[in-house]
């Protein structure tokens, strides 16, 4: 099933397909085409959110924690119409492979790679991670997700989205974190049973979210 056919740029499609083949051969930790398409659709939903009112697409500020080789970043970047996606990766070899893939896809002007470990990278202003975010995707070390959330959530605008991967495949490990998200008073969450399981949470408060604890 070639779900990536919705991407019009043949160069981008070729890069995504090549990475999918590489994953079959050597496991490079990608989300796969179904989840890639979901990320694409969610980004596009936000991009188009204001078009009816102003006639222009929104330039989003987006964040990914866990670049791997850049597969999901390429899906998301392909849906953006300007704006920036900051993507964080601590593994040196995967970081460099992602860099090459992003350049080959022609998305280096939209995707900003950050080499480092989250959440510590937020303390370094040189990375330029913005104070306000429209879209956030967690796909990194599962037991650290709560620490990512504590840093990221205060930066999220009302109407923004937080997407978390592997909530089914790592269900037991992530149970406390997922339950916290589902019970959070400023989030509306929906489970998508595709790939390894994806939780999509929208910030529903009309005011800027305040910092919340994550203990049960």
Secondary structure, 3 states (H helix, E strand, C coil): CCHHHHCCCHHHHHHHHHHHHHHHHHCCCCCCHHHHHHHHHHHHHHHCCCHHHHCCCCCCEEEEECCCCCHHHHHHHHHCCCCEEEEEECCHHHHHHHHHHHHHHCCCCCEEEEECCCCHHHHCHHHCCCCCEEEEEECCCHHHHHHHHHHHHHHEEEEEEEEEECCCCCHHHHHHHHHHHHHCCCEEEEEECCCCCEEEEEECCCCCCCCCCCCC
